[in-house]
């Protein structure tokens, strides 16, 4: 009977050792995964710092632009430029018509 207990204990200890090896491998895999997650978090923190710096630079650029002209002033300027373009088109058209009329009058005066 002592040998039966010894064989039972022998098999049980092998089973326990095998389970411990499996658990050890799982713990090692978890450690590697945690290290990968730490690296990802570090990279994300670096990217967020870069993003925050870019946002700060954009805010500074906007403030400098606002010192030059506000959005309202730029809108008014756009409207004024459009009205000047229309005026230019009208002025050139009137000039061409007057030029044509003068040329026609000169030609007619030589003919008569």
Beta strands, then each sheet from edge to edge (+ up, - down):
end
